Amino acid sequence: MRNVNPSANDPADLRRFFHDLATPLSGASLHLERATRLIERGEDASEALTMVRQQLERAFQLFERGRSELVG
């Protein structure tokens, strides 16, 4: 994982920060789609939902780190 240090004064830093943040959110979206399909077929979606949770946790960690850099 890259070091996320967004700077409000540097558009490149913000662009990289949002790109890094979008990556786990996109992953969570894909795993949610998979979970939905599994549930519709009556199959166990617990693994897919675990992956969603992990991706969201990663996104929140990145967001909090970036927020603290911007605010602090």
LUMTIZA-432834 format. One line per field, with one value per residue: residue in three letters; x, y, z of N, C-alpha, C, O in turn. Coordinates in nm, 2 decimals. Each point is the difference from the previous one (the first is absolute). Layout:
<nodes>
code	[Ala/...]
n_X	[X/...]
n_Y	[Y/...]
n_Z	[Z/...]
ca_X	[X/...]
ca_Y	[Y/...]
ca_Z	[Z/...]
c_X	[X/...]
c_Y	[Y/...]
c_Z	[Z/...]
o_X	[X/...]
o_Y	[Y/...]
o_Z	[Z/...]
</nodes>
This chain:
<nodes>
code	[Met/Arg/Asn/Val/Asn/Pro/Ser/Ala/Asn/Asp/Pro/Ala/Asp/Leu/Arg/Arg/Phe/Phe/His/Asp/Leu/Ala/Thr/Pro/Leu/Ser/Gly/Ala/Ser/Leu/His/Leu/Glu/Arg/Ala/Thr/Arg/Leu/Ile/Glu/Arg/Gly/Glu/Asp/Ala/Ser/Glu/Ala/Leu/Thr/Met/Val/Arg/Gln/Gln/Leu/Glu/Arg/Ala/Phe/Gln/Leu/Phe/Glu/Arg/Gly/Arg/Ser/Glu/Leu/Val/Gly]
n_X	[0.09/-0.13/0.20/-0.15/0.08/-0.20/0.03/-0.05/0.20/-0.04/-0.02/0.21/0.06/-0.06/0.13/0.20/0.00/-0.03/0.19/0.15/-0.06/0.07/0.22/0.07/0.03/0.18/0.19/0.01/0.07/0.22/0.13/0.00/0.14/0.22/0.06/0.03/0.19/0.17/0.01/0.08/0.22/-0.02/0.11/0.15/-0.13/-0.03/0.01/-0.18/-0.14/0.06/-0.05/-0.21/-0.05/0.05/-0.14/-0.18/0.03/0.00/-0.20/-0.11/0.07/-0.07/-0.21/-0.02/0.06/-0.14/-0.16/0.06/0.00/-0.19/-0.08/0.08]
n_Y	[-0.12/0.09/0.09/-0.05/0.11/-0.06/0.06/0.10/-0.02/-0.20/0.14/0.07/0.17/0.21/0.10/0.08/0.21/0.17/0.08/0.13/0.21/0.12/0.04/0.10/0.22/0.06/0.03/0.19/0.17/0.01/0.09/0.22/0.09/0.02/0.17/0.20/0.03/0.07/0.22/0.14/-0.02/0.18/0.15/-0.16/0.14/-0.19/-0.18/-0.07/-0.13/-0.22/-0.12/-0.07/-0.18/-0.20/-0.08/-0.10/-0.21/-0.15/-0.07/-0.15/-0.21/-0.11/-0.10/-0.19/-0.19/-0.09/-0.14/-0.21/-0.13/-0.10/-0.17/-0.21]
n_Z	[0.00/-0.16/-0.05/0.16/-0.18/0.05/-0.21/0.19/0.10/0.09/-0.17/-0.03/0.12/-0.06/-0.16/0.05/0.09/-0.13/-0.09/0.11/-0.01/-0.18/0.03/0.18/-0.05/-0.11/0.12/0.11/-0.12/-0.03/0.16/-0.01/-0.15/0.05/0.14/-0.10/-0.11/0.12/0.06/-0.16/0.02/0.13/-0.12/0.04/0.13/0.11/-0.14/-0.12/0.12/-0.01/-0.18/-0.01/0.12/-0.10/-0.15/0.09/0.06/-0.17/-0.07/0.12/-0.04/-0.19/0.01/0.11/-0.11/-0.15/0.08/0.06/-0.18/-0.07/0.11/-0.02]
ca_X	[-0.09/0.08/-0.01/-0.10/0.02/-0.06/0.02/-0.10/0.06/0.05/-0.10/0.05/-0.01/-0.14/-0.05/0.06/-0.07/-0.13/0.02/0.03/-0.12/-0.10/0.03/-0.07/-0.14/-0.04/0.00/-0.11/-0.12/0.00/-0.03/-0.14/-0.07/0.02/-0.08/-0.14/-0.03/0.00/-0.12/-0.11/0.01/-0.02/0.13/0.06/0.08/0.08/0.13/-0.01/-0.03/0.12/0.08/-0.06/0.03/0.14/0.02/-0.05/0.10/0.12/-0.04/-0.01/0.13/0.06/-0.07/0.04/0.14/0.00/-0.07/0.09/0.11/-0.06/-0.05/0.11]
ca_Y	[0.12/0.12/0.10/0.10/0.13/0.10/0.14/0.08/0.09/-0.07/-0.08/-0.14/-0.08/-0.03/-0.09/-0.13/-0.04/-0.04/-0.13/-0.11/-0.02/-0.07/-0.14/-0.09/0.02/-0.07/-0.14/-0.03/0.00/-0.12/-0.11/0.01/-0.05/-0.14/-0.05/0.01/-0.11/-0.12/-0.01/-0.03/-0.14/-0.07/-0.05/0.07/0.12/0.05/0.04/0.13/0.11/0.02/0.08/0.13/0.06/0.03/0.11/0.12/0.03/0.06/0.13/0.08/0.03/0.09/0.13/0.06/0.05/0.12/0.11/0.06/0.07/0.13/0.08/0.02]
ca_Z	[0.00/-0.01/0.11/-0.04/0.07/-0.09/0.03/-0.06/-0.09/-0.12/-0.07/-0.03/0.13/0.02/-0.11/0.05/0.12/-0.04/-0.07/0.10/0.08/-0.09/-0.02/0.09/-0.02/-0.12/0.04/0.09/-0.09/-0.08/0.10/0.03/-0.12/0.01/0.11/-0.04/-0.09/0.08/0.08/-0.09/-0.03/0.12/0.04/0.11/-0.04/0.12/-0.05/-0.07/0.09/0.08/-0.09/0.00/0.13/0.00/-0.09/0.06/0.11/-0.06/-0.05/0.11/0.05/-0.09/0.02/0.12/-0.01/-0.08/0.07/0.11/-0.07/-0.04/0.11/0.09]
c_X	[0.09/-0.03/-0.10/0.02/-0.06/0.02/-0.11/0.06/0.06/-0.11/0.04/-0.02/-0.15/-0.05/0.05/-0.08/-0.14/0.00/0.02/-0.13/-0.10/0.03/-0.07/-0.15/-0.06/0.01/-0.12/-0.13/0.00/-0.03/-0.15/-0.08/0.00/-0.09/-0.15/-0.04/0.00/-0.13/-0.12/0.00/-0.02/0.13/0.06/0.09/0.09/0.14/0.01/-0.02/0.12/0.10/-0.05/0.05/0.15/0.03/-0.05/0.09/0.12/-0.03/-0.01/0.14/0.07/-0.06/0.05/0.14/0.01/-0.07/0.09/0.12/-0.05/-0.03/0.12/0.11]
c_Y	[0.12/0.09/0.11/0.12/0.11/0.14/0.08/0.09/-0.07/-0.09/-0.14/-0.09/-0.04/-0.10/-0.14/-0.05/-0.06/-0.13/-0.11/-0.03/-0.07/-0.14/-0.10/0.02/-0.08/-0.15/-0.04/-0.01/-0.13/-0.12/0.00/-0.05/-0.16/-0.06/0.00/-0.12/-0.13/-0.02/-0.03/-0.14/-0.09/-0.06/0.09/0.12/0.05/0.04/0.13/0.11/0.03/0.09/0.15/0.08/0.04/0.12/0.13/0.04/0.07/0.14/0.10/0.04/0.10/0.14/0.07/0.05/0.13/0.12/0.06/0.08/0.14/0.09/0.03/0.06]
c_Z	[0.00/0.12/-0.05/0.08/-0.09/0.05/-0.07/-0.10/-0.13/-0.06/-0.03/0.13/0.02/-0.10/0.04/0.12/-0.04/-0.09/0.09/0.08/-0.09/-0.02/0.09/-0.01/-0.12/0.03/0.08/-0.09/-0.07/0.09/0.04/-0.12/0.01/0.11/-0.04/-0.09/0.07/0.08/-0.09/-0.04/0.12/0.05/0.12/-0.05/0.11/-0.04/-0.07/0.09/0.09/-0.08/0.00/0.13/0.00/-0.09/0.06/0.11/-0.06/-0.05/0.12/0.06/-0.08/0.02/0.13/0.00/-0.09/0.07/0.11/-0.06/-0.04/0.11/0.09/-0.06]
o_X	[0.10/-0.10/0.04/-0.03/0.07/0.00/-0.02/-0.07/0.04/-0.03/-0.08/-0.03/-0.03/-0.08/-0.08/-0.03/-0.04/-0.08/-0.06/-0.02/-0.08/-0.09/-0.06/-0.08/-0.10/-0.09/-0.05/-0.08/-0.11/-0.08/-0.06/-0.10/-0.10/-0.06/-0.07/-0.10/-0.08/-0.05/-0.09/-0.11/0.01/0.00/-0.05/0.09/0.05/0.06/0.08/0.05/0.02/0.06/0.08/0.04/0.04/0.08/0.06/0.02/0.05/0.08/0.05/0.02/0.06/0.07/0.02/0.03/0.07/0.05/0.01/0.04/0.07/0.02/0.01/0.11]
o_Y	[0.01/-0.01/0.07/0.00/0.07/0.02/-0.01/0.05/0.07/-0.10/-0.09/-0.11/-0.11/-0.09/-0.10/-0.12/-0.10/-0.09/-0.11/-0.12/-0.09/-0.08/-0.09/-0.10/-0.06/-0.08/-0.10/-0.09/-0.06/-0.09/-0.10/-0.07/-0.07/-0.10/-0.10/-0.06/-0.09/-0.11/-0.08/-0.05/-0.12/-0.09/0.11/-0.02/0.11/0.10/0.09/0.11/0.12/0.09/0.09/0.11/0.11/0.09/0.10/0.12/0.10/0.09/0.11/0.11/0.10/0.10/0.12/0.11/0.09/0.11/0.12/0.09/0.10/0.12/0.11/0.02]
o_Z	[0.08/0.07/-0.10/0.12/-0.06/0.12/-0.12/-0.09/-0.09/0.06/0.00/-0.01/0.04/0.04/-0.01/0.00/0.05/0.01/-0.01/0.04/0.05/-0.02/-0.05/0.02/0.00/-0.04/-0.02/0.02/-0.02/-0.04/0.02/0.03/-0.02/-0.02/0.03/0.01/-0.02/0.00/0.04/-0.03/-0.01/0.08/0.02/-0.08/-0.01/0.05/0.03/-0.02/0.04/0.05/0.00/-0.01/0.05/0.03/-0.02/0.02/0.06/0.01/-0.01/0.04/0.05/0.00/0.00/0.05/0.04/-0.01/0.01/0.06/0.01/0.00/0.05/0.06]
</nodes>
